Amino acid sequence: MTGETLPTPPIWMMRQAGRYLPEYKATRAQAGDFLSLCYNPDLAAEVTLQPIRRYRFDAAILFADILLVPQALGADLWFVTGEGPRLSTITTAEDFAKLKPADAIHDHLAPVYETVKILARELPDQTTLIGFAGAPWTVATYMIAGQGTPDQGPAHALKAENRAVFDALIDRITEASIAYLSMQISAGAEVVKLFDSWAGSLQDADFVEYSIKPMQRITAALKALHPDTPVIAFPRGAGTRYAGAHAATGADCIAVDDGVTAEWAAANLQTGGCVQGNLKSSHMVSGGADLVSETRRIVKAFSQGPHIFNLGHGITPDADPENVQLMIDTIRNGG
Ligand code: CP3
């Protein structure tokens, strides 16, 4: 992931360790539940390694979750089966005042750093280890609403009604993310990624202020501490605002969802540096000739510059593991 243009792009997938794999489900059952799996370094390392063994991906992504940072800051966090995450909410200055300072997160997150250390030891030399955190806006949307929301309404409402608390929360998450990612790099992460999954709902100046700027701040702070560690930024749903994202964020690589075509991204984004994406995750469910032709189209569109093959968003639990192999064979065997 050093920005070279390669004849065959390196490959990994968002959520590559996940419920579409029977071996993941077995290890998760052994851990008891999702959060116990995240905080068990041996089992979290095991599920990180499962897709590497099965598919020989070029990169492994640390198994954890973006919501471990809010928990380390003092929020309650639990997962409701079939529904998703739930957190205690931050909507007032009093709620915010109860959060811990950014430098107090490390005891809680020590098992994650241990997982990174195990992986740095156990991964094959040629497999890159990716650490990650949620970007501040996306993490804030969960901390404010206490759950996932279709339009991030509660976070937009707090931004409009109590800008001081909203800004303080963004700053706290930004500082915690710098501390967290720096520790992941010290423990052995070779690349780090910022997931701004809900960037698309930020309009106009807010997009710059709350998606781009916090990611830029985190990237700059990490570059000062770890100048050789590449950063990937994922402002999902940015649309035409992807143009110029390398310069705006300072990230080495920009992850692209499936809301823009690979041809558009090659012309308007890849000119600034490495890109990663953007196959629709639904092809991992449907497979067949469309999967093959779309995979080829993306490889071709991005072939003139640095590209890492990936999906536009995470692989879903209903995906067929054989379709992942078909995608990989299409890329590695040239078709
Ligand atoms: O990509 C990977 O394989 C690494 C691990 C990883 C997970 N979550 C594991 C996970 C990563 C990088 C994430 C990021 C994450 N988590 C994001 C940003 C990326 C995105 O998908 O937009 C977000 C928004 C979250 C928060 C989160 N975690 C939600 C909303 C959910 C529930 C939805 C779901 O898919 O069930 C989770 C749970 C979660 N995180 C699972 C996994 C494998 C499924 C949990 C299970 O095993 O039941």
Residues whose N, C-alpha, C, O or C-beta is under 5 A from the ligand:
A	BS01	CP3	M13 M14 R15 Q16 A17 G18 F34 I61 L62 F63 A64 D65 I66 G84 P85 G148 F195 S197 G314
